Structure formats: structure tokens, C-alpha cells
């Protein structure tokens, strides 16, 4: 299957991508594409070949002010696979994508006060990192598990899908070593892929046994890693960088097509939260048209409203002396009990912890369970 720039995904895929930029939204520095170009150069794959159909030039990829999209990155990977790149190149790309290449997001991760904070932050702010999968994590017994959910498989060939999963496994492996040290190795890797002739290379690249034809793509680490302190861990620096990442996430949402317009309208109407019908009317659209166009951007009115409530509630709690009842009213909740439940769902923390600036980076999975539970 040849991937184009147009996103023709179905409802299930769009739901899985909720909260992520659309395929064609240009929000990311070109560091990942530049790394791909540098890695495959030794195979004789020219930059122009890597960039075919992306609309990018080699000069633009070397300019840190150029903005690129997830779709352009996927096309670049499709191009190199078609040009003869091997799975070993996927691991080579992953090993070169150190956290220092990810800007504020990467530096914030390196400054995490504990590896548990690292895991939480990586998931929460992943939309800043040109994501090709959705990261999740959990603990089971004596292991801490990274899970990589494929959310773009409908626009990729099987070979590209397999290439990118190996790349993602190696990237996470690299990021853990960057933060916790070279001695921290996974105990097992699971692939929701058939075993092939490259399996021995997988085990060598990831320094652990690999199992195939599994129900999920996962990388398992000893659970004790969560309590380790990264070598560069600094709570104050991480807090400052976290604020920057929060602003970047907000800017991305505000600049993201129709979703950004709805986000801005709701942000400018705290305590009111107009209905979807009212918002559609403000935008000169029928409600069904607004719903359809938001779905095409991997979003929904409910998801945007929930995110605006989250942003405003946390801002009010941390920067004002308003009572909890007043904050609840300002963000459209009927009472403080509903706000308390929402804060727990959004952050995994209590209102007092959020107000004290201790809300951390806990991510909540679709079933409502904290990823750190």
C-alpha cells in the first residue's frame, strides 16, 4: 500500500489518534527526517530520494525553523524502505535519536527527578515528538511495561509498519539509556509481528529476548527502574521545562485547523462552555458538519471541551486563590465533587497536590485507569 499525504483513515483510527496532531499538521522540527537522511546515506540513498513526495528540500530539512508533519515523516520512511533500507537501519535510526534531539521535551525528560516521572512525562507530552505510535505504560508484577499502540497502520505498508516498530523499540531503548544509564536494559521485547529472518538482529539490538506474534508491541523493564534517580534529574529545572512543554502543547492545539478554532472559542468562554450547536453556529457550520470535520482531524467537541477544562482548572488552582467551588464553576462543573473527580482523572492527583504544584505527569488511559497504577 502506498501512503499519500491525505489522511483517509476510518473512525476507529481517528479515535485512536485523539489528542495527537493530524497527519498533515506541520508542527515539528525536522530533526527526525534529518536523522533518517544521515543514517541511510551510507547505503547510497540520496537525500532527494528520502524526501520524494514530502514537499521538503534538503536545505529545509537542515533548517531548525522548518516545520514538518507526521505524514511527511511516514512518507520519508516509506521512501527509504522502497529504496532498500533494511531493518538494521531502523535500529540505527533509533540509536541516533537521542533525547537531546527532541528540544524542550527531550531535556525535560532527562531532568526527570525519578524514572517514574520520566515514564509519565514521556506519555503525557508525546504529541511534541513527531509520534508514529501512541505510548502507554503500566506495571505488572516485577516489570514496568512500555506499550506501543499502532495508530497509523492504515496508511502504511506492512514493511513500513514493521520498520517503524523496530525503530520505536530502539528509540525507547536509547532514551532509557540516555536518562538512567547504560546498565538499564530491558528484560524482554514483545512484537505483534510474525517472526522473520531478522529476529536474531532484534535480540542483539535490544539486548534482550524477543517474542513474536504477540497481542501487543511492548518493551519490558525491571520494575525497580521506576524508583531510580536519573543522573541529570533536577525537579526545579524539570518544572520549568514542563511549563514550556505545556505552552507548546497549547500552541499546537490552537494552530490545528478547525480543532484549534473550537479550542480558542471555548478557551475564551470560561464558565459558559457553549453547546456544540452554539459553537457550530459561531463558525457558520451545521452541527453535523462540525462533528464530521473535527473527526477528520482526529478530534471531537467533547475531547476539546474536556481538554480546555483541564487546562483552565489546573491554571486556576495553581495561579489563583479561588476556592475549589469557584474553580468548579469557572470551568463549567456543577459542583466541587465533579471537579475533584475530573482532576483525579486528568492528573492522577488530588486537588491539594495540584494546587501545591505536585501533580506530576500521570497519564490516564481510555478506561480511566492511571498509567502509573
Backbone torsions as a table, in degrees:
resi	resn	phi	psi	omega
1	UNK	NA	128.3	179.4
2	UNK	-92.4	131.5	-177.8
3	UNK	-92.2	133.7	175.1
4	UNK	-109.1	-178.2	-178.3
5	UNK	-78.4	-17.1	-177.0
6	UNK	-85.2	134.9	-179.8
7	UNK	-90.9	109.3	-179.8
8	UNK	-111.0	30.1	-175.9
9	UNK	-71.1	158.5	-179.8
10	UNK	-90.0	-179.8	-176.5
11	UNK	-58.0	-39.4	-178.7
12	UNK	-62.8	-45.1	179.0
13	UNK	-64.0	-41.6	-179.6
14	UNK	-62.9	-39.9	177.9
15	UNK	-63.2	-40.5	-179.9
16	UNK	-65.4	-24.6	-178.4
17	UNK	-94.0	5.5	-178.0
18	UNK	-53.5	133.1	179.9
19	UNK	90.0	-8.3	179.1
20	UNK	-101.1	153.5	173.7
21	UNK	-60.5	154.0	176.2
22	UNK	-69.0	163.3	-177.3
23	UNK	-56.1	-34.6	-172.9
24	UNK	-100.5	2.5	-179.7
25	UNK	-75.5	121.2	-178.2
26	UNK	-88.2	99.6	-174.7
27	UNK	-129.2	-5.6	-166.1
28	UNK	-119.2	140.7	170.9
29	UNK	-60.8	154.6	-171.1
30	UNK	-84.8	19.1	-172.3
31	UNK	-60.9	-35.5	-178.5
32	UNK	-68.2	-43.3	179.6
33	UNK	-66.1	-39.0	177.7
34	UNK	-61.7	-38.6	178.4
35	UNK	-65.2	-40.2	176.4
36	UNK	-59.7	-46.9	-179.7
37	UNK	-58.6	-46.7	-177.9
38	UNK	-65.7	-36.9	-175.7
39	UNK	-70.1	-41.0	-174.6
40	UNK	-90.6	-0.6	180.0
41	UNK	-59.8	-34.8	-179.1
42	UNK	-66.7	-18.9	176.7
43	UNK	-87.9	1.8	179.8
44	UNK	81.8	15.9	177.8
45	UNK	-88.7	115.3	-173.9
46	UNK	-75.1	153.3	176.5
47	UNK	-54.4	-38.5	-179.6
48	UNK	-63.0	-33.3	177.1
49	UNK	-68.7	-43.9	178.7
50	UNK	-59.4	-38.2	-171.7
51	UNK	-92.9	0.7	-179.5
52	UNK	-55.7	132.5	179.1
53	UNK	70.7	1.9	177.4
54	UNK	-86.4	-19.5	-174.8
55	UNK	79.6	8.7	-179.0
56	UNK	-108.0	151.0	174.2
57	UNK	-107.0	159.0	176.4
58	UNK	-56.0	-36.8	179.0
59	UNK	-65.0	-40.4	179.9
60	UNK	-65.0	-36.3	-179.5
61	UNK	-67.6	-25.5	178.6
62	UNK	-88.5	-3.1	179.7
63	UNK	-95.8	115.2	-176.9
64	UNK	-64.8	-12.8	179.6
65	UNK	-89.2	-8.1	176.4
66	UNK	-68.2	138.2	176.0
67	UNK	-106.6	135.2	-179.1
68	UNK	-125.4	170.0	-177.4
69	UNK	-117.6	165.2	174.7
70	UNK	-61.7	-40.3	179.8
71	UNK	-60.0	-40.1	178.4
72	UNK	-65.5	-37.9	178.5
73	UNK	-66.1	-42.5	179.0
74	UNK	-62.9	-38.7	177.9
75	UNK	-64.8	-42.3	178.5
76	UNK	-58.8	-42.1	178.7
77	UNK	-67.3	-38.2	176.3
78	UNK	-62.0	-39.7	-179.7
79	UNK	-63.1	-43.4	-176.8
80	UNK	-73.1	-32.7	176.2
81	UNK	-64.7	-43.3	178.3
82	UNK	-64.5	-28.0	-178.2
83	UNK	-87.7	0.9	174.7
84	UNK	110.9	7.9	176.4
85	UNK	-62.1	144.0	-178.4
86	UNK	-105.0	169.1	178.7
87	UNK	-64.1	-25.7	174.3
88	UNK	-60.6	-30.9	178.1
89	UNK	-70.6	-31.9	176.1
90	UNK	-61.2	-43.5	177.9
91	UNK	-68.2	-36.8	179.2
92	UNK	-64.7	-40.5	176.6
93	UNK	-63.4	-46.9	179.9
94	UNK	-60.0	-34.5	-179.3
95	UNK	-74.7	-21.2	179.6
96	UNK	-88.8	-18.8	-176.4
97	UNK	-85.5	71.3	177.9
98	UNK	-71.8	162.4	-178.8
99	UNK	-60.9	-27.6	-179.7
100	UNK	-64.4	-15.3	179.0
101	UNK	-86.5	-3.3	-173.4
102	UNK	-103.7	17.1	176.0
103	UNK	62.9	-143.2	-175.8
104	UNK	-60.0	-37.4	178.3
105	UNK	-59.5	-46.8	-179.4
106	UNK	-66.5	-42.8	-179.9
107	UNK	-67.1	-36.3	176.6
108	UNK	-62.3	-40.4	177.9
109	UNK	-62.7	-43.7	-179.2
110	UNK	-64.9	-26.8	-179.5
111	UNK	-90.1	5.9	-178.4
112	UNK	-55.1	133.3	-179.6
113	UNK	-67.3	-29.1	173.3
114	UNK	-140.0	163.9	177.3
115	UNK	-69.7	-24.9	173.9
116	UNK	-63.5	-42.1	175.5
117	UNK	-62.3	-38.6	177.7
118	UNK	-58.1	-49.6	-178.7
119	UNK	-59.1	-46.9	-177.8
120	UNK	-63.4	-45.4	-177.3
121	UNK	-65.4	-41.9	-179.1
122	UNK	-57.0	-40.0	-178.8
123	UNK	-74.1	-45.8	-173.8
124	UNK	-64.0	-40.1	-174.9
125	UNK	-106.4	17.9	179.5
126	UNK	-56.5	-32.2	178.9
127	UNK	-59.1	-9.5	177.4
128	UNK	-85.4	-4.8	-166.4
129	UNK	-113.5	33.2	-175.9
130	UNK	45.7	59.0	-171.5
131	UNK	-72.1	140.7	173.9
132	UNK	-112.4	-7.3	173.3
133	UNK	-139.6	168.8	172.7
134	UNK	-100.3	122.3	178.1
135	UNK	-81.2	139.7	169.5
136	UNK	-142.4	158.7	174.4
137	UNK	-147.3	156.9	-179.4
138	UNK	-158.8	170.3	172.9
139	UNK	-114.9	145.1	173.6
140	UNK	-141.3	108.9	179.5
141	UNK	60.6	-119.1	-175.0
142	UNK	-98.8	17.3	178.7
143	UNK	-129.3	146.9	169.3
144	UNK	-103.5	128.0	-167.7
145	UNK	-117.5	122.8	166.9
146	UNK	-86.3	131.0	173.2
147	UNK	-118.0	137.6	-177.5
148	UNK	-115.5	104.6	-178.7
149	UNK	-88.6	126.0	179.5
150	UNK	-77.9	118.4	-177.1
151	UNK	-118.2	0.0	178.4
152	UNK	-124.4	16.3	-174.3
153	UNK	-63.8	-23.8	-179.5
154	UNK	-71.4	-12.7	179.1
155	UNK	-115.1	17.3	-178.9
156	UNK	-127.6	149.0	170.3
157	UNK	-72.7	165.6	179.3
158	UNK	-61.6	-40.9	-178.9
159	UNK	-64.6	-41.8	179.4
160	UNK	-67.5	-41.2	177.9
161	UNK	-57.6	-46.8	-180.0
162	UNK	-65.1	-40.5	178.8
163	UNK	-60.3	-48.1	-176.5
164	UNK	-69.2	-32.2	178.2
165	UNK	-67.7	-41.6	176.3
166	UNK	-63.4	-39.9	178.0
167	UNK	-61.6	-43.9	-179.4
168	UNK	-63.9	-42.1	177.5
169	UNK	-57.3	-45.5	-178.1
170	UNK	-70.4	-35.2	176.6
171	UNK	-60.8	-47.2	179.8
172	UNK	-64.0	-41.8	174.8
173	UNK	-54.8	-45.9	-179.3
174	UNK	-65.1	-41.8	-177.7
175	UNK	-67.6	-36.6	176.7
176	UNK	-64.7	-43.4	179.0
177	UNK	-65.5	-38.9	178.2
178	UNK	-58.7	-35.5	-171.6
179	UNK	-96.5	-46.1	-172.8
180	UNK	-100.4	-10.9	179.3
181	UNK	107.4	159.8	-173.5
182	UNK	-68.3	-17.1	-178.1
183	UNK	-79.3	-10.9	-177.7
184	UNK	-90.7	101.6	-176.1
185	UNK	-116.5	150.8	175.9
186	UNK	-68.6	157.4	177.4
187	UNK	-98.0	-17.7	-178.0
188	UNK	-167.7	148.0	173.0
189	UNK	-124.1	134.2	177.1
190	UNK	-111.7	133.9	178.2
191	UNK	-119.2	129.6	171.8
192	UNK	-86.2	48.4	-176.3
193	UNK	-136.2	154.2	176.1
194	UNK	-70.1	149.6	176.3
195	UNK	-70.3	136.9	-179.3
196	UNK	-135.7	-170.1	-175.2
197	UNK	-68.5	-10.3	-177.1
198	UNK	-96.3	6.0	-174.6
199	UNK	-59.4	-40.7	180.0
200	UNK	-61.6	-36.7	177.6
201	UNK	-67.4	-33.1	177.1
202	UNK	-61.8	-49.9	-178.2
203	UNK	-61.9	-37.8	179.1
204	UNK	-68.1	-44.2	-177.2
205	UNK	-68.0	-33.4	-176.0
206	UNK	-100.7	-2.3	176.7
207	UNK	56.9	37.5	179.5
208	UNK	-161.3	162.1	174.5
209	UNK	-63.9	148.9	179.5
210	UNK	-123.9	140.9	177.0
211	UNK	-122.0	145.8	-172.4
212	UNK	-120.6	169.2	-178.9
213	UNK	55.6	40.0	177.7
214	UNK	-90.5	171.2	-178.6
215	UNK	-80.7	-12.0	-178.1
216	UNK	-151.8	161.5	173.3
217	UNK	-96.7	116.5	-172.9
218	UNK	-142.0	153.0	173.2
219	UNK	-126.8	121.3	-173.5
220	UNK	-104.2	133.2	176.1
221	UNK	-122.1	155.6	174.0
222	UNK	-59.0	135.9	-173.9
223	UNK	-62.3	-23.5	179.6
224	UNK	-62.5	-18.1	179.9
225	UNK	-61.5	-26.6	-175.3
226	UNK	-63.1	-29.2	-177.0
227	UNK	-94.4	1.5	178.7
228	UNK	-73.6	152.3	176.8
229	UNK	-102.0	117.9	178.1
230	UNK	-58.4	151.2	-177.3
231	UNK	-60.1	-33.9	-179.3
232	UNK	-102.0	13.9	-176.8
233	UNK	-58.8	130.6	178.9
234	UNK	-154.2	110.5	-173.2
235	UNK	-63.2	-41.1	-178.0
236	UNK	-65.8	-46.5	179.0
237	UNK	-62.6	-40.8	179.9
238	UNK	-62.7	-40.0	179.1
239	UNK	-61.9	-42.6	178.7
240	UNK	-63.6	-44.2	-179.8
241	UNK	-68.9	-33.4	177.4
242	UNK	-61.2	-40.6	178.6
243	UNK	-62.1	-39.5	177.5
244	UNK	-64.4	-44.0	178.9
245	UNK	-62.3	-37.7	178.3
246	UNK	-63.4	-40.5	177.8
247	UNK	-65.7	-40.6	179.7
248	UNK	-64.1	-40.1	176.7
249	UNK	-61.5	-44.4	179.5
250	UNK	-62.6	-42.8	178.3
251	UNK	-62.4	-38.2	178.8
252	UNK	-62.9	-42.2	-179.3
253	UNK	-68.0	-39.8	-178.1
254	UNK	-67.7	-25.1	-176.9
255	UNK	-99.2	7.8	-171.6
256	UNK	-98.6	83.3	170.3
257	UNK	51.2	-143.1	-179.0
258	UNK	-65.8	-34.5	177.1
259	UNK	-56.7	-41.1	178.7
260	UNK	-63.9	-39.1	178.1
261	UNK	-63.9	-43.5	178.3
262	UNK	-65.2	-42.3	178.9
263	UNK	-57.7	-45.0	-179.0
264	UNK	-66.1	-42.0	178.5
265	UNK	-59.7	-44.6	-179.7
266	UNK	-70.1	-37.0	179.6
267	UNK	-64.7	-30.9	-179.4
268	UNK	-86.5	1.0	-179.1
269	UNK	-128.3	52.9	179.6
270	UNK	-61.4	146.2	-179.3
271	UNK	76.6	-11.8	179.9
272	UNK	-102.1	-51.4	-178.3
273	UNK	45.3	75.5	-179.7
274	UNK	-59.0	156.7	179.4
275	UNK	-68.7	165.6	177.8
276	UNK	-61.2	-36.9	178.4
277	UNK	-61.5	-43.0	-179.6
278	UNK	-67.0	-41.2	179.0
279	UNK	-64.6	-42.6	178.2
280	UNK	-58.8	-41.4	180.0
281	UNK	-64.1	-40.3	178.1
282	UNK	-61.5	-31.4	-178.5
283	UNK	-90.9	0.1	180.0
284	UNK	72.3	31.5	-177.1
285	UNK	-124.0	157.5	167.3
286	UNK	-76.1	150.8	-178.8
287	UNK	-58.2	-42.0	-179.4
288	UNK	-65.9	-32.4	177.5
289	UNK	-68.9	-42.5	177.4
290	UNK	-60.9	-44.4	-179.8
291	UNK	-61.5	-43.5	-178.8
292	UNK	-65.7	-43.3	-177.6
293	UNK	-70.8	-34.2	174.7
294	UNK	-66.4	-40.3	178.1
295	UNK	-61.7	-35.6	178.6
296	UNK	-67.1	-19.5	176.8
297	UNK	-100.5	18.9	179.2
298	UNK	62.0	36.3	-176.2
299	UNK	-139.4	-179.7	176.0
300	UNK	-156.9	159.5	179.8
301	UNK	-61.6	-43.2	-179.1
302	UNK	-61.3	-41.7	179.9
303	UNK	-65.9	-40.4	179.5
304	UNK	-66.1	-45.5	179.7
305	UNK	-60.8	-40.7	179.2
306	UNK	-64.5	-39.2	-179.0
307	UNK	-69.2	-39.0	177.1
308	UNK	-63.9	-43.4	177.2
309	UNK	-58.9	-43.1	179.7
310	UNK	-60.4	-49.9	-178.3
311	UNK	-59.1	-48.9	-176.9
312	UNK	-67.7	-42.1	-177.9
313	UNK	-61.5	-46.4	-179.3
314	UNK	-65.6	-39.3	178.6
315	UNK	-64.0	-44.6	179.8
316	UNK	-64.3	-42.3	-177.9
317	UNK	-66.4	-34.8	-174.5
318	UNK	-92.5	-17.9	-174.5
319	UNK	-121.0	-2.3	178.8
320	UNK	-130.9	172.0	176.4
321	UNK	-106.2	18.9	178.2
322	UNK	-59.8	146.6	175.8
323	UNK	-68.9	162.2	179.1
324	UNK	-61.4	-38.5	178.0
325	UNK	-61.6	-41.3	-179.4
326	UNK	-67.8	-40.0	177.9
327	UNK	-63.0	-42.8	179.1
328	UNK	-58.1	-44.1	179.8
329	UNK	-65.7	-41.5	-176.8
330	UNK	-62.7	-29.3	-177.7
331	UNK	-105.0	12.8	169.7
332	UNK	89.3	18.6	175.6
333	UNK	-96.3	149.0	-176.8
334	UNK	-74.1	-26.0	179.2
335	UNK	-158.5	171.8	-175.9
336	UNK	-69.2	-27.2	-180.0
337	UNK	-62.6	-41.3	178.3
338	UNK	-65.8	-37.1	177.4
339	UNK	-65.1	-42.8	-179.7
340	UNK	-60.8	-41.6	178.2
341	UNK	-65.2	-39.9	-179.7
342	UNK	-66.6	-41.4	178.5
343	UNK	-60.7	-42.7	177.9
344	UNK	-61.8	-41.5	-179.8
345	UNK	-66.9	-41.5	-177.0
346	UNK	-71.8	-41.0	-168.0
347	UNK	-119.2	-16.0	-174.6
348	UNK	74.7	11.8	-177.9
349	UNK	-125.1	168.4	175.4
350	UNK	-85.4	166.9	177.8
351	UNK	-61.8	-40.0	179.4
352	UNK	-61.8	-39.0	178.8
353	UNK	-67.7	-40.0	177.6
354	UNK	-64.4	-45.0	-179.2
355	UNK	-61.7	-32.5	179.2
356	UNK	-84.1	1.9	179.4
357	UNK	78.5	22.1	-176.7
358	UNK	-111.7	30.2	-172.8
359	UNK	-81.5	-9.9	172.0
360	UNK	62.4	-159.2	-173.1
361	UNK	-126.8	31.2	-176.7
362	UNK	-65.1	134.2	178.1
363	UNK	-103.0	141.9	179.0
364	UNK	-106.7	128.8	-178.3
365	UNK	-80.1	166.5	-176.3
366	UNK	-56.1	-26.6	179.6
367	UNK	-83.3	4.8	178.0
368	UNK	87.8	-2.0	-177.1
369	UNK	-89.8	132.0	178.5
370	UNK	-62.4	138.3	178.7
371	UNK	-65.8	-16.9	179.4
372	UNK	-93.0	-4.9	-179.7
373	UNK	-69.2	NA	NA
